[in-house]
Amino acid sequence: MCCALAALLGVLVHVSVTGQTVGQARDLALTRLSEATAAYQAGDSPGPGARVDPPGLPASLRALAVGGERGTMVARHHGRPTMWAAGPVDGGRALAVAVDYSQQARTIDGLDRAILWSSALAIGATVLVGAFAVTRVTRRLHATARVARRISAGDLDARVGDPRAEQGSARPQDEVAAVAAALDSMAASLQGKLLAEQRFTADVAHELRTPLTGLHAAAELLPPGRPTELVRDRVAALRTLTEDLLEISRLDTGRERLDVDTEHLGPLAERVVRASGGGAEVRVVRDAAVETDRRRLERVLGNLVANARRHGRAPVVVTVDGPVVTVRDHGDGYPDYLLKHGPQRFRTEGGAKGHGLGLTIARGQAEVLGARLTFTNAEDGGAVATLLLSTRHPQPDPDAPPGTS
């Protein structure tokens, strides 16, 4: 807008001053032409600067005068700008007057240079001020965007902390501060709800352990029979669910400790498959030794294999290729919500049985290990879980925010 306004003002000033200067020179030339014409018709000398058919007269102006019209034109004569005025005289000739136009041309050139310099100075100053102001705004917007990305990644402790958004601030609140305040308020609300959910999960799991322990002991005292087996089976399922909830609550705190040792992935995968009751094939393309927590890694692979056997179809294949371990079945694949948002507790679709806790725990334990767990569907059918283990020693940050797994 500044550039457009400066250009428009410059053009208007140029046109106005040029028109006025040219008009004055034209009037002077026509006045002298009238005087020279009157003197020529009276038989006197036309006067200084007036001649009949002068050699420097522009051809177009000469043709206009010979045709019986009067006119003016600016042209260079003897290397200098000259205002010509010409009119008809007897004998099909042209009487012309030449007026020096150098001073007016220099005035217009000086005006144009002044307009260019002043416009450039105004545009430069405006650009500098605008760049400074815009940079401050964009810097605050980028900071707000970074905080939003941290929140979406699970860091609900992240806050923008814009000084203008604080109550009692001496500086007025602008639109960026309003966005920052809304983002901080949203993060605080989400954090409060998540912490309440985590406390509820942990409290429920802890409260269930005591009665479940007594129920399990009572079930062991029942006489043998089919009803007893059903009761023991349901008690065992309930105990497993409670233990899963407790594990999730521990993962939510984000303060899990690792017991790191060097493990070979091929033998570890075979142990996991044997412990799960078989029913899966282990393929070792390239074995690798990684520094990891064996118990947590076995928990991750065990949950992945159990999920593939329970919700997929045979064959279930566990492939070890260096630090990458994949678990694949040949069923219908993962549902769309899981591919987009990852596993979610107590959410299943398509008539699947379960609570959605197995994959949730697997992802949480993988994060503790510093590994990356992704879920995809194979092109020819089947669910594929890929675990990429870090080749470096995992070091959990004790001050890291609680995860959202």
Disulfide bonds with the S-S distance in Angstrom:
none
